[in-house]
């Protein structure tokens, strides 16, 4: 030691010396040093300072530091990303807990919950046994603990989608449920896991491969197929053993559809890392004993299959290149003996869902614009077996950006989608119950979380389903809706033109719009303001002289419809004449009002008595001519009702009076009765609308 903060050390008997820099810079000179070992020593110096080392004078490593958590709250089983510096390296499982570890207060997070540990990033799963409350997260490296950052454990939801512990650290790509208790999931590196208790526990199974598995399809609790990069697997004993059906280099299984234990379709193409498209469709009818090559080396990879039954199935595929995007949609009605192109080819189609031979939805992307191109996602549907396809709107319809995605179609209106893009707002789970006019984004509460990339969904029924993606498994038993559905109480005004400001009153709309929507028929409205009980929006363009349903869709579902009429509201202002005798056989009448549509009907109502008009002619939106048959009608005041063909009705209360017959019971009345009966006999009753008693709902 010496002047000017000089401390030098030799570890080779004095042949070489290394200068060491003390952390304390307040004094300049050291006068003496004494060491008791190669690591432990003291030195004294000016200004009364004493320095001590226990590591041979080596500069200590920098302390770990947490910069952020994403998110700062979460549920048990949810994922949290820690960002910072100096976290060190997790060199082996044994080094966790000895050299470094992650803590919630004094509780060390188990190693099985650590998904990734890097010097600047840690990804972990919140332990399942944590109770709601506030805790502090810290990182400890070689005895040095970082700053502590608050984290809040949230109460786990009891409705909607709930997280389950997959029991694996590997990312998952596909899931398939055999029944409400049994499901398989597959993923990276040959990962296969299975549950037999509704997801309370997931247990790993030995796949016998390290290839990435991208698809699984369960035919029953004991029979399932799994496939992926250069491999197709089958189990017939519930997963106790898996055997390889095929392992062809360069080929990849992208989707599987098991109709039952004997019948299964497999589609695929070239591997994701390969440069060639080698689309294929395979079919077995005997449980995998033999296979039919129905399509081989198609110019497009086949990414998705939707099998309605053993006869009808749909397939989608394509490719995306800088030179352009192309795709194919195929359908069979004879078990695959013939596959017929039946859809647009201007997209690479990643996923298809179908409920029968006529109704299907397809999702895909295209590259648009000059380099670098933009990826544009689109969803289309058909109701005529693929003869024509409708592009779904609104623009925020559920989107799919890659082959790793899933969809379940119960009928032409009810569809679930698991979207696979890795960034909001395109990842998550969406559901429509109105054929794609609006979508409930059921995972909006999870979208801020890292690695929430739902890639597949499998539904047992309309209420029970699993979804997987990345490091997570989600499960629902109530249709995926986490709270009460929105409900509309009133809408004002009930008619107007495009851009009309419309106020919707109701409940359960949510405190802010988020990705919720208001839809007029099938068009999204521009929202001016949004609260839990009131929405102010503008009627969208593109409709005229039409009465349309208006619905509100939130993550918790789609509301009951209210109705808005484009154009002048339907209203009955007058009828001439406004009275008539029960002895009048035919009475010509003219109605005036607004909003009358071609095909409108007219009737008189008094209590449960209904008198329909005949020869109804809608002269204009303001006038209707008709004929009333009043013979034998009960005297009194009747409402005049006009019903448009769109279901709307307008009523002029007590607008028409049937007066008592003059001189009823006299000879004149009897004479009129006889003449009328003779006329009726002459004309015949055929074609005359009779009065009927209308039962009102109780």
C-alpha positions in Angstrom: 0.0 0.0 0.0 1.1 3.6 -0.4 0.2 7.1 -1.3 -2.4 8.2 -3.9 -4.9 5.4 -3.0 -2.3 2.8 -4.0 -3.2 -0.9 -3.3 -1.5 -3.6 -5.3 -1.7 -7.4 -5.0 0.3 -10.3 -6.3 -1.0 -13.9 -6.6 2.2 -15.4 -8.1 4.8 -14.8 -5.5 5.6 -11.2 -6.6 6.4 -11.9 -10.2 3.4 -9.6 -11.2 1.3 -7.1 -9.3 -2.2 -5.9 -10.0 -3.6 -2.6 -8.8 -6.9 -2.7 -7.0 -9.3 0.3 -6.8 -11.1 0.7 -3.4 -14.7 1.8 -3.4 -14.1 4.5 -0.8 -12.7 7.6 -2.5 -12.7 10.0 0.5 -9.0 9.6 1.3 -5.8 9.3 -0.6 -3.1 7.4 1.3 -2.8 3.9 2.9 -0.2 3.3 5.6 -0.4 -0.4 6.4 -2.1 -3.7 5.3 -2.5 -7.0 7.0 -4.0 -10.2 5.4 -5.1 -13.4 7.2 -5.8 -15.3 3.9 -5.7 -14.8 0.2 -9.2 -13.2 0.4 -9.4 -11.5 3.8 -7.4 -8.4 4.7 -7.5 -5.0 6.4 -5.8 -1.7 5.5 -5.6 1.6 7.3 -5.0 5.1 6.0 -5.4 8.9 6.3 -8.4 10.5 7.7 -8.9 7.6 10.1 -10.2 5.2 7.5 -10.1 1.4 7.7 -11.0 -0.8 4.7 -11.8 -4.5 4.7 -12.1 -7.2 2.0 -13.4 -10.7 2.1 -13.0 -11.5 -1.6 -9.3 -10.8 -2.2 -9.9 -7.2 -3.0 -11.8 -8.0 -6.2 -14.4 -5.4 -7.2 -17.8 -6.9 -6.3 -20.2 -7.5 -9.1 -22.9 -4.8 -9.7 -26.1 -5.3 -7.7 -29.2 -6.6 -9.6 -31.7 -3.9 -10.3 -35.4 -4.2 -11.3 -36.6 -1.5 -13.7 -40.1 -2.7 -14.3 -42.7 -5.5 -14.0 -45.1 -6.3 -16.7 -47.8 -6.3 -15.4 -47.7 -5.0 -11.9 -50.6 -7.2 -10.9 -51.9 -10.7 -11.8 -53.7 -13.9 -10.9 -52.2 -17.1 -9.8 -50.8 -18.9 -12.9 -50.5 -15.7 -14.8 -47.2 -14.6 -16.4 -45.0 -11.7 -15.3 -41.9 -10.3 -17.0 -39.2 -8.7 -14.9 -37.0 -6.2 -16.8 -33.8 -4.8 -15.4 -30.1 -5.5 -15.2 -27.4 -7.7 -13.5 -29.7 -10.7 -13.0 -26.8 -13.0 -13.8 -27.1 -16.3 -15.6 -29.1 -19.4 -14.6 -26.4 -21.9 -15.5 -28.1 -25.0 -14.2 -31.2 -25.9 -12.2 -29.0 -26.4 -9.2 -27.8 -22.8 -9.4 -31.3 -21.6 -8.7 -31.7 -20.9 -5.0 -27.9 -21.2 -4.4 -26.6 -18.5 -6.6 -29.7 -16.6 -7.6 -33.4 -16.6 -7.0 -36.6 -14.6 -7.3 -38.7 -13.6 -4.3 -42.2 -12.4 -3.3 -41.4 -10.9 0.1 -39.6 -13.7 1.9 -41.1 -16.4 -0.3 -38.8 -17.8 -3.0 -40.6 -18.5 -6.3 -40.2 -22.2 -7.1 -37.8 -23.1 -9.9 -40.7 -24.8 -11.8 -42.3 -21.4 -12.1 -39.2 -19.8 -13.7 -39.8 -19.9 -17.5 -36.8 -17.8 -18.7 -33.9 -16.2 -16.9 -31.6 -13.8 -18.7 -29.3 -11.0 -17.5 -31.8 -8.4 -18.3 -35.1 -10.3 -18.3 -36.9 -12.9 -16.1 -40.2 -14.5 -17.1 -42.1 -16.4 -14.4 -45.5 -17.8 -13.5 -47.2 -16.5 -10.4 -47.3 -19.4 -7.9 -50.8 -21.0 -7.6 -50.9 -20.9 -3.8 -50.7 -17.1 -3.4 -53.7 -15.3 -1.9 -54.9 -11.8 -3.0 -52.9 -8.9 -1.6 -49.8 -6.8 -2.1 -46.3 -8.2 -2.1 -42.8 -7.0 -3.1 -40.7 -8.7 -5.8 -36.9 -8.8 -5.6 -34.0 -10.6 -7.3 -31.1 -12.0 -5.4 -27.8 -12.7 -7.1 -24.8 -14.1 -5.1 -26.1 -12.8 -1.8 -26.9 -9.3 -3.2 -30.6 -8.4 -3.4 -32.1 -5.9 -5.8 -34.6 -3.1 -5.1 -38.1 -4.3 -4.2 -41.0 -3.5 -6.6 -44.7 -3.8 -5.4 -46.9 -6.4 -7.1 -50.6 -7.1 -6.4 -52.0 -10.6 -6.5 -55.6 -10.4 -7.8 -58.6 -12.5 -6.9 -58.8 -15.3 -9.5 -61.9 -15.0 -11.7 -64.7 -17.4 -11.1 -66.4 -16.7 -14.5 -65.2 -16.4 -18.0 -61.7 -17.8 -18.9 -59.6 -19.0 -16.0 -55.9 -19.8 -16.1 -54.7 -23.4 -15.4 -51.3 -24.7 -14.6 -49.9 -26.6 -17.6 -47.2 -28.3 -15.6 -44.6 -27.6 -18.3 -42.3 -24.8 -19.2 -42.6 -25.4 -22.9 -44.7 -23.2 -25.2 -48.0 -24.8 -26.3 -49.4 -24.6 -29.9 -52.5 -26.8 -30.0 -55.3 -28.3 -27.8 -58.1 -30.8 -28.4 -60.8 -31.9 -25.9 -62.3 -35.3 -26.0 -65.0 -34.5 -23.4 -65.6 -32.1 -20.5 -62.8 -33.8 -18.4 -60.3 -35.0 -21.0 -58.1 -32.9 -23.2 -54.6 -33.0 -24.8 -52.2 -30.1 -25.6 -49.0 -30.2 -27.6 -46.1 -27.9 -28.2 -42.4 -27.2 -28.6 -39.9 -30.0 -28.6 -42.4 -32.9 -28.7 -44.3 -31.7 -25.7 -47.6 -33.5 -25.0 -49.7 -33.0 -21.8 -53.1 -34.3 -20.9 -55.8 -33.7 -18.3 -58.5 -36.1 -17.2 -60.0 -33.9 -14.5 -61.1 -30.8 -16.4 -57.7 -29.2 -16.2 -57.2 -29.3 -12.4 -54.0 -31.1 -13.2 -52.1 -31.5 -16.5 -49.5 -34.3 -16.7 -46.8 -34.8 -19.3 -46.7 -37.8 -21.7 -43.8 -39.2 -23.5 -44.2 -38.4 -27.2 -41.0 -40.2 -28.3 -39.9 -37.2 -30.4 -38.2 -33.8 -29.9 -39.9 -32.4 -33.1 -42.2 -29.4 -32.6 -45.8 -30.6 -32.5 -48.2 -28.1 -34.0 -51.6 -30.0 -34.0 -53.5 -32.5 -32.0 -57.0 -33.9 -32.4 -58.8 -36.2 -29.9 -61.2 -38.7 -31.2 -62.0 -40.0 -27.7 -60.5 -40.2 -24.2 -58.2 -43.0 -25.5 -57.6 -42.2 -29.2 -55.8 -39.1 -30.4 -53.5 -38.0 -33.2 -50.7 -35.4 -32.9 -48.5 -34.0 -35.6 -46.0 -31.3 -36.5 -42.6 -30.9 -38.1 -41.8 -34.1 -39.9 -43.8 -36.3 -37.6 -47.4 -37.8 -37.2 -48.2 -39.6 -33.9 -51.1 -41.8 -32.7 -52.2 -43.1 -29.3 -54.9 -45.7 -28.7 -54.4 -46.1 -25.0 -55.0 -42.5 -23.7 -51.5 -41.4 -24.2 -49.8 -44.1 -22.1 -47.8 -44.8 -25.3 -47.5 -42.8 -28.6 -46.2 -44.4 -31.8 -45.0 -42.8 -34.9 -47.3 -43.1 -37.9 -45.1 -41.1 -40.3 -41.9 -39.2 -40.2 -41.1 -37.8 -43.7 -38.3 -35.2 -43.9 -39.3 -31.9 -45.3 -43.0 -32.3 -44.6 -45.1 -30.9 -41.8 -48.5 -31.6 -40.3 -50.4 -28.3 -39.7 -53.8 -29.5 -38.8 -55.7 -32.7 -37.9 -59.5 -33.5 -37.8 -60.5 -36.7 -36.0 -64.1 -37.4 -36.8 -64.1 -40.6 -34.6 -61.7 -43.3 -33.6 -61.6 -44.7 -37.1 -61.9 -41.7 -39.4 -59.3 -38.9 -39.4 -58.0 -36.3 -41.9 -54.5 -34.8 -41.8 -53.4 -31.8 -43.8 -50.0 -30.1 -44.1 -47.2 -29.1 -46.4 -43.6 -28.1 -46.3 -41.9 -27.4 -42.9 -42.0 -23.8 -41.6 -38.3 -23.4 -42.2 -38.4 -25.0 -45.7 -38.7 -23.1 -48.9 -41.1 -25.4 -50.8 -44.9 -25.7 -50.5 -45.9 -29.3 -50.6 -49.6 -29.3 -49.7 -51.2 -32.6 -48.9 -54.4 -34.1 -47.6 -54.4 -37.6 -46.0 -57.3 -39.7 -44.8 -57.7 -42.9 -42.7 -60.9 -44.9 -42.4 -59.5 -47.6 -40.1 -57.9 -45.9 -37.2 -54.6 -45.3 -38.9 -54.1 -48.8 -40.3 -54.1 -47.5 -43.8 -54.0 -44.0 -45.3 -55.4 -42.5 -48.6 -53.3 -39.7 -50.2 -56.2 -37.6 -51.4 -54.0 -34.5 -52.4 -50.3 -34.7 -52.8 -47.7 -32.0 -53.4 -50.3 -29.2 -54.0 -48.6 -25.9 -54.9 -49.9 -24.4 -51.6 -49.5 -25.7 -48.1 -52.7 -26.9 -46.5 -52.9 -25.2 -43.1 -56.4 -25.9 -41.8 -59.2 -28.5 -42.0 -62.8 -28.4 -40.7 -64.4 -31.8 -40.9 -68.2 -31.6 -40.5 -68.5 -35.4 -40.5 -67.0 -38.4 -42.4 -68.4 -37.1 -45.7 -68.1 -33.3 -45.6 -64.9 -31.3 -44.9 -63.3 -28.0 -45.8 -59.6 -27.2 -46.2 -57.7 -23.9 -46.4 -54.2 -23.1 -47.5 -51.9 -20.7 -49.3 -48.6 -18.8 -49.3 -47.4 -15.3 -48.5 -44.5 -14.0 -50.6 -43.2 -10.5 -51.4 -44.3 -11.1 -55.0 -47.9 -11.6 -53.9 -50.3 -13.6 -51.8 -52.4 -16.5 -53.0 -54.4 -19.2 -51.4 -56.9 -22.0 -51.9 -60.2 -23.2 -50.3 -61.3 -26.8 -51.0 -64.4 -28.7 -50.1 -65.5 -32.3 -50.3 -68.9 -33.9 -50.0 -67.9 -37.5 -50.8 -65.4 -38.2 -48.0 -62.5 -36.8 -50.0 -62.8 -38.7 -53.2 -63.1 -35.3 -54.9 -61.9 -31.9 -53.5 -63.4 -28.9 -55.3 -62.0 -25.4 -55.2 -64.8 -23.2 -53.7 -63.4 -19.9 -52.6 -61.4 -16.7 -53.3 -57.6 -17.1 -54.0 -56.5 -13.5 -53.1 -55.4 -14.4 -49.5 -53.2 -17.0 -47.9 -55.9 -18.8 -45.9 -54.7 -19.8 -42.4 -57.8 -21.1 -40.7 -61.2 -22.4 -41.7 -64.3 -23.4 -39.6 -67.5 -24.9 -40.8 -70.8 -26.2 -39.4 -72.3 -27.9 -42.4 -71.9 -28.2 -46.2 -73.1 -24.7 -46.8 -71.8 -22.5 -43.9 -68.1 -21.8 -43.3 -65.8 -19.0 -42.2 -62.2 -18.5 -43.3 -59.4 -16.3 -42.1 -56.2 -15.2 -43.9 -53.8 -12.4 -44.8 -52.3 -10.6 -47.7 -49.3 -8.4 -48.3 -50.4 -5.0 -49.5 -48.5 -1.8 -50.5 -44.9 -1.3 -51.6 -42.0 -2.9 -49.7 -42.0 -3.1 -46.8 -45.6 -4.4 -47.3 -48.3 -4.3 -44.7 -49.9 -7.5 -43.5 -53.7 -7.1 -43.9 -55.9 -9.7 -42.2 -59.4 -10.6 -43.3 -62.3 -12.8 -42.4 -64.9 -14.0 -44.9 -68.0 -16.3 -44.7 -70.2 -18.3 -47.0 -73.7 -19.5 -46.7 -74.0 -21.2 -50.1 -71.3 -23.8 -50.0 -68.6 -21.5 -51.2 -70.3 -20.2 -54.3 -70.1 -16.7 -52.9 -68.2 -15.2 -49.9 -68.9 -12.1 -47.9 -66.1 -10.0 -46.3 -67.1 -9.5 -42.7 -67.2 -6.0 -41.2 -66.7 -4.2 -38.9 -63.0 -3.8 -39.4 -62.2 -5.0 -35.9 -63.5 -8.5 -36.7 -61.5 -11.3 -35.2 -58.2 -11.5 -37.1 -55.8 -14.4 -37.7 -52.2 -13.7 -38.8 -50.6 -17.1 -38.9 -51.3 -20.9 -39.2 -51.0 -21.2 -35.5 -54.6 -20.3 -34.7 -57.9 -21.9 -34.0 -61.7 -21.6 -34.5 -64.8 -23.4 -33.5 -68.1 -23.0 -35.4 -71.3 -24.2 -33.8 -73.7 -22.8 -36.3 -73.7 -20.0 -38.9 -74.1 -17.4 -36.1 -72.0 -18.7 -33.2 -68.2 -18.9 -33.7 -65.2 -18.9 -31.3 -61.8 -17.7 -32.6 -58.3 -18.0 -31.0 -56.1 -15.5 -32.7 -52.4 -16.0 -32.8 -50.6 -12.7 -33.4 -48.3 -11.7 -30.7 -49.4 -8.2 -30.1 -52.7 -6.4 -29.0 -55.3 -6.0 -30.2 -55.0 -9.0 -32.5 -54.3 -11.7 -29.9 -56.8 -13.3 -27.7 -60.1 -15.0 -27.9 -63.1 -13.6 -29.7 -66.7 -14.8 -30.0 -69.6 -13.8 -32.2 -73.2 -14.8 -31.8 -74.5 -12.8 -34.8 -72.6 -14.3 -37.7 -69.6 -11.9 -37.4 -71.5 -8.6 -37.3 -69.8 -8.0 -33.9 -67.3 -9.8 -31.7 -66.8 -10.2 -27.9 -63.1 -10.0 -27.2 -63.1 -12.2 -24.1 -59.5 -11.9 -23.1 -59.1 -8.1 -23.0 -58.2 -8.4 -19.3 -55.1 -10.5 -20.3 -53.9 -8.6 -23.3 -51.3 -6.5 -21.5 -49.6 -9.6 -20.3 -46.4 -10.9 -21.9 -46.6 -14.1 -23.9 -50.4 -14.3 -24.0 -50.6 -15.5 -27.5 -53.6 -17.8 -27.8 -53.0 -20.2 -30.7 -55.7 -22.7 -30.6 -59.1 -23.4 -29.1 -61.1 -26.6 -28.6 -64.7 -26.6 -27.5 -66.7 -29.5 -26.0 -69.9 -27.5 -26.3 -71.1 -23.9 -26.4 -70.0 -23.4 -22.8 -66.9 -25.6 -22.2 -63.6 -25.0 -24.0 -59.9 -24.9 -23.6 -57.4 -22.4 -25.3 -53.6 -22.6 -25.4 -50.8 -20.5 -26.6 -47.3 -19.7 -25.5 -46.9 -20.7 -21.8 -50.6 -20.6 -20.9 -53.7 -22.8 -20.7 -57.1 -21.2 -20.3 -60.4 -22.9 -19.6 -64.1 -21.9 -19.5 -67.3 -23.6 -18.5 -69.6 -20.6 -19.1 -69.1 -19.7 -22.7 -66.1 -17.4 -21.9 -68.2 -14.5 -20.6 -66.7 -13.1 -17.5 -69.7 -10.9 -16.4 -73.3 -9.9 -17.1 -74.2 -9.4 -20.7 -75.1 -5.9 -21.9 -78.8 -5.0 -22.1 -80.5 -2.2 -24.0 -83.5 -0.5 -22.4 -84.2 2.3 -24.9 -82.8 4.0 -28.0 -83.5 7.6 -29.0 -84.4 8.7 -31.5 -85.8 5.6 -33.1 -85.5 6.9 -36.6 -83.3 9.2 -38.7 -80.7 9.4 -41.4 -77.0 8.3 -41.5 -74.8 10.2 -39.0 -77.9 10.8 -36.8 -76.8 11.2 -33.1 -78.3 8.2 -31.3 -78.4 7.7 -27.5 -78.6 4.1 -26.2 -79.7 3.7 -22.5 -79.2 0.4 -20.7 -76.8 -1.4 -18.4 -73.6 -3.5 -18.3 -72.0 -1.6 -21.1 -68.7 -1.3 -19.2 -67.0 1.8 -17.9 -65.2 2.5 -21.3 -65.5 1.3 -24.8 -62.3 -0.6 -25.2 -62.9 -3.0 -28.0 -66.6 -3.1 -27.4 -68.9 -2.0 -30.2 -72.3 -0.8 -31.3 -73.6 -2.3 -34.5 -76.5 -1.2 -36.7 -77.5 -4.4 -38.5 -73.9 -5.3 -39.6 -72.1 -2.0 -39.5 -70.2 -0.4 -36.7 -71.3 2.9 -35.3 -68.9 5.7 -34.5 -69.0 6.2 -30.7 -69.1 9.7 -29.2 -69.3 8.7 -25.5 -69.5 5.5 -23.5 -70.5 4.8 -19.9 -71.8 1.7 -18.2 -75.4 2.9 -18.7 -75.4 5.2 -21.7 -73.8 5.2 -25.2 -73.9 8.1 -27.6 -73.1 7.1 -31.2 -73.8 8.1 -34.8 -75.9 5.9 -37.2 -73.5 4.5 -39.8 -73.8 5.0 -43.5 -74.9 2.6 -46.2 -78.6 2.0 -45.3 -81.8 3.8 -46.3 -85.5 3.2 -45.8 -84.7 0.3 -43.6 -85.5 -0.7 -40.0 -82.4 -2.3 -38.5 -81.5 -4.0 -35.2 -79.0 -2.1 -33.0 -76.9 -4.2 -30.6 -74.1 -3.6 -28.1 -71.3 -6.1 -27.8 -68.8 -6.2 -24.9 -66.4 -8.9 -23.7 -69.4 -10.4 -21.8 -71.7 -10.9 -24.8 -74.1 -9.2 -27.2 -77.2 -7.3 -26.0 -80.9 -7.7 -27.0 -81.7 -5.7 -30.1 -83.3 -2.2 -30.2 -84.5 -0.9 -33.6 -83.6 2.1 -35.6 -85.4 3.2 -38.8 -83.4 4.9 -41.6 -85.6 7.5 -43.1 -88.9 8.9 -41.7 -90.3 6.9 -38.8 -93.4 4.8 -39.4 -96.5 6.7 -38.2 -100.2 6.6 -38.9 -101.7 10.1 -38.9 -105.3 9.6 -40.1 -107.8 7.3 -41.9 -110.7 8.5 -44.1 -113.4 7.7 -43.6 -112.8 7.2 -39.9 -116.1 5.4 -39.2 -118.3 2.8 -40.8 -121.4 0.7 -40.3 -121.4 -3.0 -39.5 -123.8 -3.4 -42.4 -121.1 -2.1 -44.8 -119.9 -4.9 -46.9 -116.9 -3.2 -48.5 -115.5 0.2 -47.4 -112.8 2.0 -49.3 -110.4 3.7 -46.9 -107.3 5.9 -47.2 -104.6 6.2 -44.6 -102.1 9.0 -44.3 -98.8 9.0 -42.4 -95.1 8.5 -42.8 -92.7 5.6 -43.3 -95.0 3.3 -45.2 -93.1 0.6 -47.1 -94.2 -1.5 -50.1 -95.8 -4.7 -48.8 -97.2 -3.1 -45.7 -100.4 -4.5 -44.2 -103.3 -2.8 -42.5 -105.7 -4.0 -39.7 -108.2 -2.8 -37.2 -107.9 -4.0 -33.6 -110.4 -3.8 -30.7 -109.4 -5.9 -27.8 -108.8 -9.4 -29.2 -110.8 -8.7 -32.4 -108.8 -8.1 -35.5 -110.3 -7.0 -38.9 -107.6 -7.3 -41.6 -107.8 -5.0 -44.6 -107.7 -6.3 -48.2 -106.5 -4.8 -51.5 -103.8 -2.8 -49.6 -101.9 -0.5 -52.0 -99.0 1.6 -50.7 -99.3 4.6 -53.0 -96.3 6.3 -51.4 -94.5 6.6 -48.1 -97.3 8.9 -46.9 -100.4 7.1 -48.3 -102.1 3.7 -48.2 -105.4 2.8 -50.0 -107.2 -0.3 -48.8 -110.6 -2.0 -48.4 -112.3 -2.8 -45.0 -114.9 -5.4 -44.6 -117.1 -4.4 -41.6 -120.0 -6.7 -42.0 -121.1 -7.9 -38.6 -118.3 -6.1 -36.8 -118.8 -5.2 -33.1 -119.5 -1.5 -32.7 -116.9 0.6 -31.0 -113.5 2.3 -31.3 -110.8 0.4 -33.2 -107.0 1.0 -33.4 -105.7 1.4 -36.9 -102.4 -0.6 -37.3 -99.9 -0.5 -40.1 -97.2 -3.2 -40.2 -94.2 -2.8 -42.5 -92.5 -5.9 -43.9 -89.4 -5.2 -41.8 -91.4 -6.0 -38.7 -92.1 -2.4 -37.6 -95.6 -1.3 -36.6 -97.4 2.0 -36.0 -100.8 2.5 -34.4 -103.4 5.2 -34.5 -105.3 4.6 -31.2 -109.1 4.6 -31.5 -108.6 5.9 -35.0 -111.7 4.2 -36.5 -115.2 3.7 -35.2 -117.7 1.1 -36.1 -121.0 2.8 -35.4 -124.2 0.9 -34.3 -126.4 -0.2 -37.2 -129.2 2.4 -37.7 -132.7 0.9 -37.1 -131.3 -2.4 -36.0 -134.2 -4.9 -35.6 -136.5 -2.9 -37.9 -137.8 -4.0 -41.3 -135.2 -1.9 -43.1 -132.5 -3.8 -41.2 -134.0 -7.1 -42.1 -134.2 -6.0 -45.7 -130.6 -5.0 -45.8 -129.6 -8.3 -44.1 -131.5 -10.2 -46.8 -129.9 -8.2 -49.7 -126.5 -8.6 -48.2 -126.8 -12.3 -47.7 -128.0 -12.7 -51.2 -125.0 -10.7 -52.4 -122.6 -12.8 -50.4 -124.2 -16.0 -51.7 -123.9 -14.6 -55.2 -120.2 -13.6 -54.9 -119.3 -16.6 -52.8 -117.1 -16.6 -49.7 -114.0 -17.7 -51.4 -111.1 -15.4 -50.9 -112.8 -13.2 -48.3 -110.6 -12.7 -45.3 -112.5 -13.7 -42.2 -112.1 -12.0 -38.8 -110.1 -13.9 -36.3 -109.6 -13.7 -32.6 -106.1 -12.8 -31.7 -104.7 -14.1 -28.5 -102.5 -11.6 -26.8 -99.5 -12.8 -24.9 -100.1 -13.1 -21.2 
